[in-house]
Amino acid sequence: MAISLKNLIAGDTGKVVGFEQSGKAYRKRLLAMGLTPGTEFSITRFAPMGDPVEIKLRGFSLTLRKDEAAILLIEKL
């Protein structure tokens, strides 16, 4: 079952399973940053107000804004 990144907490791990249909503007950018379907990541931390969120994947840390993170469909591991 695919969920949104906002449903996870710091320390959780997940896997990208796809993208929301409404997020075509961000899809190319996320793919270029390495967030391809099947990619596993872990939540490093959230900013105090929840935006942005930092994730660790493929050996590097990536910071995503709420708008970008909202289109990711993920599976909690």
Order of alpha helices (4+ residues) and beta strands (2+ residues): beta-alpha-beta-beta-beta-alpha-beta
